[in-house]
Amino acid sequence: MMRTCPRVLRSYHVHPPKRSRLITPVSVRLACPAFRLVSTAAQAAPDEALTGPEWEKAFLAATEDVSGARSHADSAAAMRAIVRSGLLRNTDLRDRPDRFFKAHRLLARHAVAHGPGFWIRFTVHYNLCMGTVLAVGGPEQISSLDASQAAGELGCFALTEKLAGVQSGLLVQTQARYDPDSGGFVLSTPSPGAAKNWISQGFTADKAVVLADLSVGTERKGPHAFLMDLRRHGQLVEGVSVGDMGLKTTGNDLDNAWISFDEVRLPRSALLDAHAAVDASGAYVQRTKGIAPFEMIGQRLYTGRVAVAQAALSYCRKLFEVTREYADNKPIWSPLTPAGAPHPSLSSIPQLRSLYHEAEETLAGLDGFVAACEARLSPLLKQGEVPDAALAHAIATA
């Protein structure tokens, strides 16, 4: 039974699938049709300070102390140190997607011993929060990510709501009302059921991408993303309340929170405005015809699904390594063993050898499939384009 320990802060001041000939690297042959440029994330990549092997060694060293036994605060502090180190930039999802995905694969191997908490914290920051800014933010908003990284600020993604259930994202009750007098927005939670719920890293984050139903005058414009400060100098901003969701069955180094907004004032620049904005005159402007902002926010599902699939495979390989090491070193009694001779190991049993071989073949096929998805997705992330239907289907399969 899960025990809930409410903490509230207020501010008013795998089992592998069976082998299939369909699951092979060569099975992913995806066409390359013309794409639409719809993301402001297409910019020149920065110079790399470290080569691939040097970077991997440094990243492994920086994450070797990951522990599922840490408190929320200690885990968040470890994450801040990684962010501040710059080993993975807030913009690497755009500039170096290969590094973005590899970091997720390397970090996932810790989950066998320490649980999934830190990996989730990591991907919420880099993919859901910063990745959404890259997908739907304007140039100035994207530029602000460098200063945020230098300060070691953590981000969360405030999408799900208490009463939305499986319709989270389609049903958004959090309200963002444009205020012509101030030229900004007023963010509010109109009812307890509209509170943001189970927001990973929400109890410790400094920044939040918040999905809210935008209204301008008498017109509702639907869900839009806002980049806001949850905390300044470690203190919640005025009107923000957060509460800890309590103990979970696993991953308790990761904080999950509910978040509520009481007439929180946001500047006009908080609206991530690559595809839609409210101009200085108070008029709503759709900058990219035929593209709803929420459609582009959904692009994070593609990168997230690839990262999750790769992490699951990395976890599985690590689990097999641990299991194989145990079996290799576990002696078994056999009546055929001569006196004084070493006993055979558990892994010498033919059935177990066959299982290891089958598992390796299956994992190799799955690795190839997901790698092919990454190879097709990465150029699109660099160029600010969206996947075609074939690639989207392949990623959903992964």
VEXTORVEX-506888 format. One record per residue (C-alpha): residue in one letter; y, x, z. Coordinates in steps of 0.1 Angstrom, whole numbers, always signed. Layout:
residues N
type	yy	xx	zz
A	Y	X	Z
...
***
This chain:
residues 398
type	yy	xx	zz
M	+0	+0	+0
M	+34	+13	-9
R	+58	+18	+19
T	+95	+13	+10
C	+121	+33	+28
P	+154	+19	+17
R	+183	+43	+16
V	+216	+29	+4
L	+248	+47	-4
R	+280	+28	-10
S	+314	+39	-21
Y	+344	+19	-16
H	+361	+48	-9
V	-68	+113	-198
H	-97	+105	-213
P	-93	+119	-249
P	-100	+93	-277
K	-131	+97	-297
R	-128	+120	-327
S	-116	+104	-359
R	-111	+118	-393
L	-78	+101	-393
I	-65	+122	-364
T	-60	+155	-382
P	-30	+175	-391
V	-35	+168	-428
S	-35	+131	-423
V	+2	+131	-417
R	+17	+130	-452
L	+50	+113	-449
A	+74	+107	-477
C	+110	+121	-476
P	+132	+92	-488
A	+170	+93	-487
F	+183	+88	-452
R	+216	+75	-438
L	+238	+99	-418
V	+244	+78	-387
S	+247	+103	-358
T	+275	+125	-348
A	+249	+150	-336
A	+248	+168	-369
Q	+267	+200	-362
A	+262	+237	-366
A	+237	+252	-341
P	+249	+279	-317
D	+236	+315	-318
E	+204	+321	-299
A	+208	+345	-270
L	+171	+349	-266
T	+142	+352	-291
G	+113	+328	-290
P	+90	+349	-268
E	+118	+361	-246
W	+131	+325	-241
E	+96	+312	-233
K	+91	+340	-207
A	+124	+332	-191
F	+118	+295	-191
L	+84	+299	-175
A	+99	+322	-148
A	+127	+296	-141
T	+102	+268	-137
E	+73	+286	-119
D	+84	+271	-85
V	+82	+235	-95
S	+66	+216	-67
G	+58	+179	-62
A	+61	+184	-24
R	+99	+189	-26
S	+124	+163	-13
H	+147	+145	-38
A	+175	+168	-29
D	+155	+200	-33
S	+140	+189	-66
A	+175	+179	-79
A	+188	+213	-68
A	+161	+230	-87
M	+169	+209	-118
R	+206	+218	-114
A	+197	+255	-114
I	+178	+250	-147
V	+207	+231	-163
R	+232	+257	-151
S	+210	+286	-165
G	+215	+273	-200
L	+179	+280	-209
L	+179	+246	-225
R	+213	+234	-237
N	+224	+198	-234
T	+228	+199	-271
D	+194	+216	-280
L	+179	+182	-290
R	+203	+185	-319
D	+207	+222	-324
R	+172	+236	-315
P	+147	+207	-314
D	+118	+231	-315
R	+130	+246	-282
F	+136	+211	-268
F	+100	+200	-275
K	+85	+233	-264
A	+103	+232	-230
H	+87	+198	-224
R	+53	+211	-234
L	+56	+241	-211
L	+68	+221	-181
A	+41	+195	-185
R	+14	+220	-175
H	+28	+219	-139
A	+19	+182	-136
V	-18	+189	-131
A	-10	+206	-97
H	+23	+190	-88
G	+24	+155	-104
P	+48	+141	-131
G	+80	+139	-110
F	+99	+170	-122
W	+89	+165	-158
I	+103	+130	-157
R	+135	+143	-141
F	+138	+169	-168
T	+133	+146	-198
V	+156	+119	-183
H	+184	+144	-182
Y	+179	+161	-216
N	+165	+133	-237
L	+176	+100	-223
C	+211	+109	-210
M	+223	+138	-230
G	+203	+128	-261
T	+220	+94	-261
V	+254	+111	-260
L	+244	+132	-290
A	+232	+100	-308
V	+261	+77	-302
G	+289	+98	-288
G	+320	+109	-306
P	+329	+146	-311
E	+350	+149	-279
Q	+323	+132	-258
I	+297	+156	-272
S	+320	+186	-266
S	+322	+176	-229
L	+285	+183	-225
D	+291	+221	-223
A	+314	+218	-193
S	+290	+194	-176
Q	+262	+219	-181
A	+282	+248	-167
A	+288	+227	-136
G	+251	+220	-132
E	+257	+182	-134
L	+226	+160	-137
G	+225	+128	-158
C	+205	+96	-157
F	+200	+67	-181
A	+209	+33	-166
L	+192	+8	-189
T	+166	-12	-170
E	+177	-41	-148
K	+160	-60	-120
L	+153	-93	-137
A	+150	-80	-173
G	+113	-69	-170
V	+98	-61	-203
Q	+129	-72	-221
S	+150	-43	-207
G	+175	-33	-233
L	+172	-66	-251
L	+185	-84	-220
V	+215	-66	-205
Q	+235	-85	-178
T	+256	-56	-166
Q	+291	-64	-179
A	+318	-41	-193
R	+350	-60	-199
Y	+379	-45	-218
D	+411	-47	-197
P	+442	-46	-220
D	+465	-40	-191
S	+449	-6	-182
G	+435	+1	-217
G	+401	+8	-201
F	+370	-11	-191
V	+358	-28	-159
L	+321	-24	-152
S	+304	-49	-130
T	+271	-62	-118
P	+275	-100	-118
S	+244	-108	-98
P	+217	-90	-78
G	+193	-95	-107
A	+216	-76	-130
A	+215	-44	-109
K	+201	-14	-127
N	+166	-8	-114
W	+141	+21	-112
I	+166	+45	-126
S	+150	+80	-126
Q	+173	+106	-111
G	+197	+78	-103
F	+200	+86	-66
T	+211	+122	-72
A	+228	+122	-107
D	+264	+130	-113
K	+266	+114	-147
A	+251	+82	-161
V	+248	+66	-195
V	+251	+30	-186
L	+241	+1	-210
A	+264	-28	-205
D	+273	-60	-223
L	+307	-53	-238
S	+333	-81	-240
V	+367	-77	-257
G	+389	-107	-251
T	+368	-138	-254
E	+342	-121	-276
R	+309	-106	-265
K	+299	-76	-285
G	+265	-70	-271
P	+249	-39	-254
H	+270	-7	-256
A	+266	+27	-240
F	+291	+41	-216
L	+292	+77	-203
M	+306	+76	-167
D	+308	+97	-136
L	+285	+84	-109
R	+298	+111	-85
R	+327	+133	-83
H	+325	+164	-60
G	+292	+150	-47
Q	+307	+116	-37
L	+299	+83	-54
V	+329	+70	-73
E	+346	+39	-60
G	+327	+7	-66
V	+293	+23	-72
S	+264	+15	-49
V	+230	+31	-52
G	+197	+26	-32
D	+165	+45	-31
M	+135	+26	-45
G	+112	+41	-18
L	+79	+59	-18
K	+57	+58	-49
T	+20	+66	-53
T	+29	+99	-71
G	+59	+119	-82
N	+79	+115	-49
D	+99	+146	-57
L	+117	+124	-82
D	+142	+99	-69
N	+143	+64	-84
A	+173	+42	-76
W	+188	+8	-81
I	+225	+10	-91
S	+252	-17	-87
F	+288	-17	-100
D	+316	-35	-82
E	+346	-37	-106
V	+343	+0	-115
R	+372	+12	-136
L	+363	+33	-167
P	+387	+49	-191
R	+386	+38	-228
S	+370	+72	-236
A	+339	+62	-216
L	+326	+41	-244
L	+303	+62	-266
D	+322	+56	-298
A	+305	+72	-328
H	+296	+38	-343
A	+318	+13	-325
A	+350	+16	-304
V	+379	-2	-289
D	+411	+13	-304
A	+444	+18	-287
S	+456	-17	-296
G	+426	-32	-279
A	+408	-42	-311
Y	+370	-37	-315
V	+362	-15	-344
Q	+327	-11	-359
R	+328	+24	-374
T	+294	+25	-390
K	+287	-6	-411
G	+253	-21	-406
I	+244	-1	-375
A	+246	-16	-341
P	+252	+9	-313
F	+220	-2	-295
E	+200	+6	-326
M	+210	+42	-324
I	+204	+43	-287
G	+168	+33	-295
Q	+164	+66	-314
R	+158	+83	-281
L	+124	+65	-281
Y	+113	+86	-310
T	+121	+120	-294
G	+108	+106	-261
R	+75	+95	-275
V	+69	+128	-292
A	+78	+147	-260
V	+55	+124	-239
A	+26	+127	-264
Q	+29	+165	-264
A	+32	+166	-226
A	+1	+145	-222
L	-18	+169	-245
S	-5	+199	-225
Y	-15	+182	-193
C	-49	+175	-207
R	-54	+211	-219
K	-44	+225	-185
L	-68	+200	-168
F	-96	+212	-190
E	-87	+248	-182
V	-89	+242	-145
T	-122	+222	-150
R	-137	+249	-172
E	-127	+277	-148
Y	-145	+258	-120
A	-176	+252	-141
D	-177	+288	-153
N	-177	+301	-117
K	-200	+275	-102
P	-236	+289	-99
I	-265	+265	-102
W	-300	+269	-91
S	-327	+272	-118
P	-364	+277	-113
L	-364	+299	-143
T	-340	+324	-128
P	-358	+357	-119
A	-356	+369	-84
G	-325	+389	-78
A	-309	+378	-111
P	-275	+360	-111
H	-278	+323	-113
P	-265	+305	-145
S	-231	+288	-143
L	-225	+251	-144
S	-209	+255	-178
S	-241	+268	-193
I	-257	+234	-192
P	-260	+223	-229
Q	-245	+189	-224
L	-214	+203	-207
R	-210	+229	-234
S	-211	+202	-260
L	-185	+181	-241
Y	-162	+211	-240
H	-166	+217	-277
E	-160	+181	-286
A	-129	+179	-263
E	-115	+210	-280
E	-120	+195	-315
T	-104	+163	-304
L	-74	+180	-288
A	-69	+202	-318
G	-68	+172	-340
L	-43	+154	-317
D	-22	+185	-314
G	-20	+187	-351
F	-10	+151	-355
V	+18	+153	-330
A	+30	+187	-343
A	+33	+171	-377
C	+54	+143	-363
E	+76	+169	-346
A	+79	+189	-378
R	+91	+158	-397
L	+114	+146	-369
S	+132	+179	-361
P	+152	+183	-394
L	+164	+147	-390
L	+176	+155	-355
K	+196	+185	-368
Q	+210	+165	-397
G	+218	+133	-377
E	+195	+112	-397
V	+170	+85	-386
P	+132	+84	-394
D	+119	+63	-422
A	+93	+36	-415
A	+63	+59	-421
L	+75	+85	-396
A	+84	+58	-371
H	+49	+44	-373
A	+33	+78	-370
I	+54	+85	-338
A	+45	+51	-324
T	+8	+60	-330
A	+12	+94	-312
***
